[in-house]
Amino acid sequence: MMFLMRSFFSPPAQILLLLLAIVPAHSYANEPLENYKQLKKLQHLNVESSRDFINQLAIKVKSDEYHLLQAPIYAYIAKLKANDGNWLEGKHYLEQAISTLSDVENDDLLIDALENISWIFFIRGNYNEAIFYVQKMADHAYETVNQRGQIVALNRLALSYIELELYELALEPLELALELARETKNYDSEFLATLYLINARIALPNVNPQDTLALMLIAERIPSKFNIDDGYLPRLKGVVYQQLGDFEAAEQWLNFAKEKAELNHDVRLLQMVTQSQSEFYLATNEPWYALDSAIISLNFNNQLQHSNGIAEIDYLLSKIYQRLGDDKNSLKYLRSYADFQQTASNKNSVSLITTMDKRIENIKRQQKLVELENSLLTSKILTQDSDNKQQFFIFTILALALICSFFIIIFIVHHRMLKARIVLSMKDELTGVFCRSYLKNYLPVVQSRFEREPNSELTLGALIIDCDDFKFINDTFGHAGGDKALKAIVDTIKDHIRESDLLLRWGGDEFVLICESISQGQMRDLAKRITQGISDMLIEYDNATLTVTVSAGYALHNKADDFDFDGLIKAADEFLLVTKKLGKNSCLGDNFGGLINKELSNNFC
């Protein structure tokens, strides 16, 4: 008892009592944090009181008391607005959240902000931006050993795979997320990981729907706020019952999910449910009902401006109209889907996600594109410009099928190989240079020329160029300013390279230049010209002038060694790292392996 009294009246306790006496229980200083906690309890804007609270908080958050909470508050409001289908306001708050990210000092608050920002980009189908902020969240979470952030990042990584239809690759991060969530009793993240796992299993072949249904029973028992009065799990249950052949139960669960989505004003869920209903009615041979649901889903996708979702519905509509015997509309929507596949930015998203997850070595092409290539409708698309040509082509295919099936097999195989090369030989949408996935087809040709090079003085060189302090440019001028700087860098590099040199966007603000038949002196001079040319640039942007510098590292392949492109890139990257450490805005390089026992100062450009 005496110990307790001494502790109670110790100096720290006296200070605490004094603070309690002079500070009210609900002091104004704590109001921002309390309001943020109340904000996080809102899942939807389906009641007037929630909308009033948001409107009042949107005014308060501009004050100095909310300075450190602005980014997570703006991000959460943007998420609620986007889910409610109000993209104009959602975009406004999203921009505010991104612009105030650098002010956040608390790790958990930064994770909150990045989580909601990435989610908004996901529901709009902007996977490049979504993956960019998932990467920032993952980097921060692992640097600060923030377990909740690690779980969220793993869940978002899995969602990236699911959205890009790489379902098998989603399984490993989900298993890790579930393990961490259960260890830390993070029920919200555990429920989301289980939900994403069900999503992935539904799309995977050779997965027993009964096992997936059992996983749903586990999900229902997780005490998460996302598991209460929500329609996402019922939608998945409807899809699983459809796989089991219990169409009556499937229809009931899908209708129930739609009721929940309408009650909560959840446009994202409405888009998903109506698409699932359309697929259900098509599977049960009710194409007119399928058509109605698909058109409703298309309207919700347009409301969200979800380009990938619109393409999915275009493909679904083409199948529905084909079932109805309406070839004209079937070809119209199939053409839209095919055009999207040729220009879709999700190809760049696949490239981005490979830099996030080193487990990926080969990316599988989307199943629907394979179906498109193998279908007779592909032949119709190729000859749609003329009805006469279309009829002639179909007649020719049918005649060839009757004459010799072997020639048809040869044609299909050749056509698929040609299309695969086109898909893999894609270019970066922003800068116009090739993505790193282009190397898969390019490297064998490089190796052949390298091994046949007769001049002993000429070899293969690789130069890695990395922008110095690019985060400062993005933070100061925004992503639009950063994009303009990247384009200017590429234009300057192109001014100094040969026609035979290959420039690749390696990821983010890093580029790789591959130079064939080049000498050491030529490589050093080229690297020096590029770094100097970029540092001399003056980039006009929004009444301001940007300047940017780069660091570069190069390596040349030893002619006596076996072809080793990965080793060449690694050596160039080591020189780049040394350049960064020794002051930036310069270049450094040597022959492959030149970092060992070398006088580095002699190798500066």
N, C-alpha and C positions, 0 to 999 in steps of 0.2 A: 504494500500500500504506500509506504514512504517513497519507494522507488517511483511509483506512478505519479505521486504528487510532485516529486523533484523534477520529473520529466515534464509535467504539465506546466510548471512554473519556471522552466528553463528559459533563457533569453529567446531562442527561436519560437517557443510556444507563446511567449508574451507578445512577440511581434505579430504572430498569426492572429492572436486574440484582438490586437489593436486593429489589424486590417479588417477582420470580421465585423468589428464594431463600427468602422467608418465607411465600409463599402457595402451597399445594399446587395441583397442576395442575387438580384437580377440587374447588375450594373450595366451601364451602357457599353463599357469596355468589352463585356462578354457578348453583347448583342450580335455582332457579326458572326461569331462562331456558332451561336445558338440558332441563328437564322439559317446558316449553312446546313446544320444538322437537320433542321426542319425541312429544308429544301430537298435533302437527300432521301427523305421519307416519301416524297412524291414520285409515283411511277407513271402517272398520266395526268393530262390536263382536261379531265372529263367532268369536272365539277367547277362551279363558279368560284367557290372559296379558294381552290388551288390557283385559278387564273388570277384572282385578285392578289393573292400572296406573291405570285411571280411578278406582277406589274409593280407592286410596291417595292419588292426587293431589287428590281431592275433600276429603280430610281436611287435607292439607298447605296447600292454597290459602287456608285460613282464617287462616294465620299472617301476621305483619307482613311477613316476607320477601317474600311474594307480593302485597303491597298493590297495586303498580303493574301487576301481571299478572292480577289477579282477573277483570276484565271479559272479556278475550279467552279466558281459560281456561274460565270458566263458560259463555261463549257456545259454545265448541267442544264442550264436554261436552254441553251442551243439544242441539246439532246431532246428535251421535252418538246420543244417547238417542232423539231424535225419529225419526231415520232407522231406528232399531232397533224402532220401534213402542212404546216406553216413554214415553208422553206425560206421565204423572204426574210422573216424575222429570225429564223434559225441561223441563216447565213450571217446576219448582222452580229448576233451574239457569238457565233463561232469565230468570226474575225477578231472580235474583242478578246476572246479567250486566248487565241494564238498570239496576239500582240502583247498580252500581259504575262505570258508564260515565264519570261525571264525574271519577273518580280517575285515568284513563288520561292520561299526559302524552306518550307517544310516538305520533307520527302513524301509523306502520305498525301498531302494536298497536291503535289506535283503529279503523283501517280493518278490521283482522281481526275485531274484535268486532262492528262494524256489519254487516260482510258476513255473518257467521254468524247474527246476530239476524234480519236481513232474510230469510235463507234459510229459517229455521224458520217464520216467518210465511207465506212462500210455500208451503211444503209442506203447511201446514195450511189453505190457502185464505183466510187472513186478509189480503187484499190492502191494506186501508187501513193496517194497521200495517206491512206489508212496505214499502209505498211511502213511508211516513213515515220509516223508517230508511234507505231508499235515498236519500231526499232529504238527510238529515243527512250521509250518507257522501259524496254528491256535493258538497255545500256545503263540507265540510271538505277534500276532495281538491282542489278547485279553488282554495280559499283558500290552501292550503299547497303548491300545485303538486306534489302527490303523484301521479305518473303511474300507479302501480299502483292507487291508489284511484280515479283517473279511469276506468281500464279496467274495474275491478270495477263501478263505478256505471253505466257504459254497458251492461255485460252485464246488470245487474239491471234497468235501464230496459227493455231489450229483452225480458227475461223477463216483466216486467209486461205488456207488450203481448201477448206470446204467451199468457200465462195468461188475459188478457181477450179473446183471439181477435181481436186487431187486428194481424194478421200483417204486413201491408204496412208498418205504422208501425215494426215492429221492425227492418227492414232497415238503415235509416240508422245508428242507434246501433251495430249490430253491425259494420257496415263501419268505423266509426271505432274501435271497440274492437279489431278485427283489425289495423288499421293501427298503432295504438299498441303492441299486444302484440308484433307482429313487430319493430317498431323497438327495443323494449326487451328482446326475447328472453324475454318472459314466457309460457312455454309452457303453463302451466296455464290462464291467461286466454285464450290463443289457442285452446286446445282447447275451452273452454266456449263461446266466441263462435262457433266453427265448429259445435258441437253445437246451439246455439240457432238458428243460421242454417239448419241442416238441418231443425230442427223447424218453422221458419217456412215454408220452401220446400215442405215436404210438404203443408202446409195451403193453399197459394196455388194458385189456378187458373192454367192455362196455363203451368205450370212443367214442363219436361221431366224425368221421373224419371231418365233417363239422366244428365242434368247433376247432379242431386242425388246419384246414385250415385258420380259422379266426385269430388264434394266429400267424400264419405265416405272415399274412398281417401286424400285429402289429410289428413283428420282422423286416420286410422289411423297416419300417419307422424309425427304431432306427439309429441315426447318428453315427455308430461305424465304426472304421477302418476295423473290421472283416466282415462288411456287404458290403464291396466294392470289386468287382471283385473276389468273393469267391464262391466256389461250394458246401459248406456244406449245406446251406439252400436249394438250388435247389435239392440236393439229397433227403432230407427229404420231399420236396414237391412232388417228384416223388413217394415216398413210400405212401404218403397220398392219392394221386390221384389213386394209385393202390388199396388202401383200399376202395375208393369211387367207384371203378369199371370203372373209366375212363382210360382205358389202353393206349389209344393213347397219352393222355396228360402225363401219367406216364412215358412212354418210352421217350417222348421228353425231359422231365425235367431230367431224369437220363442221357440221352446222353449229355445234356447241362452241367450237373455237371461233367461228365467225361472229356469233352473238357476243362473245367476250371482247373481240376486237372492236365491234361496233360500240359496245358499251364504254370501252376505254378510249375511244377515238384513236386507236393505234393503227395508223395508215400502213406502217411496215407489215404488221401482222395481217391486215386486211389484204394486202397485195399477195402475201404468201398463201393465205387460206384460199382465196379465190382461184389462184393458180392450181393448188392441190385439188380443189373441187372440179376444176376443168379437166385435169388429168384423170380424176376419178370417173367423171361422166364419159370421157372418151374410152376408158377401159371397160365400162359397163355398156358400151354401144348406145350411148345417148348423146349423139354429136351436137344436137341443137342446144341442149343444156350446157354441154361443154363449151360451145361457142359463146353463150351468154356469160358464163363465168370467166372465160378468157378475155373477153372485151372489158369486163369490169376490172380484172386484174391489170390489164393494159392501162386503164385510166389511172389506177393507183400508182403504177410505175411511172406514168407521165407526171403525176403529182409530185412524186419523189425525185423526178428526173434521173431515174436509175437506168442508165444506158444498157448495162448487162441484163437487167431484168426485162427491159423492153425487147431485147434480142431473144431472150428465152421464150417470151410470149409470142414473138413473131414465128419462131420455130414451131411452137405448139399450134398456133393458128393455121400454119401451112398444113400440118397433119390433119387438123379438124376439117378444113375445106377439102382436103384430098378425100377424106372419108365421106364427105357430102357430095363428092363428084364435081366440085367446083374447081377445075384446074386453073382457071384464070387467077382467082384469089389465092389459091394454094401457091402458085408460082410467084405471085406478088410478095407474099410474106416470106417465102423461102429466099427470094432475091434479097430482101432486106436483111435477113439473118446472115446470108452468105457475105453481103457487103460488110456487115459489122465484123464478121470473123476475119476479114482481110485487113481491116483498119483498127481493130479493137486495141485499146491501150492495155488490156489485161495481159497482152503478151509481154509488155514491159514490166507488168506487175510480177509475172512469173520470174523474170530476170532479177527483179529486186528481191523477191522472196528467197531466191537461191543464195543471195549474199547474207541473208539472215540465218538460214539454216544450212549448215555445212554438210548435213546428211544427204542432200540431194545431189545426185550425179547426172541423172537423166530425167527430163520432164516429159511425162506422157501427154500426148495430144488429147484434146477434149473428145470424149466419146461421141458427142453429137456431130462433130465435124467429120469423124470417121464414117458415121452413118450417112451423112450428107454426101460424101464422096462415093459411097458404095451404092447409092440409090439411083433409080432410073430418073428421078427428078433432077439430078445433077446434069444429065444429058439434056433435059428440057431447058434448064437455066442457060446452058452454053449456047442454045440455039433459039432463045426466046425472042430475039430481035425480029425474027421473021417467021410467021406461021407456016409458010411453005417450007422453009428450011427446017423448022421444028418437026413437021410431019415427015420430011425426007430423012432426017437424022434418026427418028424413032424407027422408021421403017428399015433403015440400014442396020441399026442395032439388032432388031428382031431377025432380019435376014441373016446377019452374021451368027446370031445365036442358033438358028436352025442349021446353018451350013457347018459351023465348027465352033464348039464351045471353047476350045483351046485358045483361039484368037481373042475371045472376050476376056479370058483370064489374063492373058498377056497385056491387054489394053488396060484393065483395072489395076494390075500391079504397077505398070508404068505410070499410070495417072496418079496413083497414090504416092509413088516415090517422087514424082515431080512436085506434087503439092506439098509433100513433107519438106523438100528443099526450100520451097518458097516460104513456108511458115518459119523454118529455122533461120533463114537468111533475112531476118527482120532487122529493121533499123530503129534507132532510138527516136521517139516521137518529137522530143524537144530539140535535139541538136542535129538530127539527120544523119549521124554516123551510125555504124553498125553496133549492135549490142554484143556482149561477150559470148552469147549463145551461138553467134555466127561462126565461132572458131571450130565447132564440131565438124563442119564440112570443109573449112578453110585449111586447117592444120595438115591434113594428109598431103595436100598439094604443096604446102610450104616445105614439109619434110622431104618430099621428092626433089624439089628444086635445090634445097640445101645440100642434099647428098650428091647431086650432080654438078654442083658449082665447080668449074675448072680452075678458077683463080684462087690461089691459096691466100691472097691478101683480103679477099672478100668473104664475109660470113653473114650470119643472121643476128640482128640486134633487136633488143626490146627496150623501150623507153617508157617509164611510168611517170605520169605528170599529175601532181596533186595540188589543188588550190590551197594557198596559205590562208588560214583564219577565215574560211568560207562561212563559218557560223556567224561571224561578225557581220558579214555582208547580208545574210538572211535576216538577222535580228534587226539590222539598221534599215535596210531598204525593202524588207519583205521578200517573199518567195519570187515575186515578179521581178524584182531587182536581181535576185540571185540567178533566175533563169536567163535574164539578159546577159549577165556576166558570163555564164556558161557558154551561151551562143557566141559571144565575142571571143572567148578563149578558143573555141573550136575553129572559128573563122581565121584567127591568127595562126593557129597551128597549120591549117590547110595552106596558108600562104607560103609556108616554109618547107613543106614536105614534097616528096616526089610523087608522081602519079602512081607508081607501083607500091608506095607505102600504104599500110592499112591502119587507120585510126579507129579505135574502139572506145565506147563509153563503158568503163569497167564497173562503175557504180557510183552514184552520188556525184561528187565533184572530182572524181579520179578518172583519168584516161590512160589508155595504153596504146603506144605506137609501135607497130611491128615493121621493121625495115629489113628487106632481103638484099643480099649482095651489097653489103656496105662495109667499109673499112673502119678501123678504130678512130682514125682522124676525122672521117666524115661524120661518124656518129657523135663524136664530141662536139664538132662544129654545129651540127644540127641541133643538139640539145641546148647549146649555148644560144643559138639564134632564137629558138622557141622561147626560152625563159626570158631573154632580153626583150623580144618582141611583145610578150604578154605584159611585162612590167612597164613598157612604154605606152600601153593602151590608155586611152581616156574614153570612158563609156558614159555617154549622156543618158541620164535617167531621171525623170520627174523633177526637172529643175536642179538636178545635182549631177556632179561628175564622180563616177566611180573609178577607182584604180584597184588593180588586183595583181598579186604576184603568185608565182607557182614555184614549187620545189620539184626537182626531177631526179630520177635515178636511172641509169642505163647499164645494160650488160650486153656483152657480145659472146656468142656461142663459140666454144673452142672447136675448130674444124676437125681435130683428131678424136673428139668424143662422140659417142652415140647421141642421136637426136633426143634432147630433153627440154621440151618447151617449159614444163612446170618449173624445172630447176632454173631456167633462164629468167623467168618472171620472178622467182623467189630472190635471185641474186640482184636483179634490178630493184626490187622492193627493199632489200637490205641497204643498198646505196641510197635510196630515197629516205629511209629512216635516219641514216647518218646525216644526210643533207638537212633534214628538219632539225636535228639536234644541234647542228653547227651554224644555224643562223637563218635558214630558209632563203627564198628568192635566189636560188642557185641550182646547179646540177652537179652530179658526181657519178662517176661510173668507171668501169674497167671491163676486162674480160671476165667471163663466167668464173666465179670463185675468187674474184679479185679483192674481196674484203679481207682475206686472210693474210696477215703479215705484210700489209701494204702501207706505204706512206700516203695517207688519205689526202693530205694537202696538195700533193702533186697531181691529183686526179680531179680537182675542182675545175669546172668550166669557167 
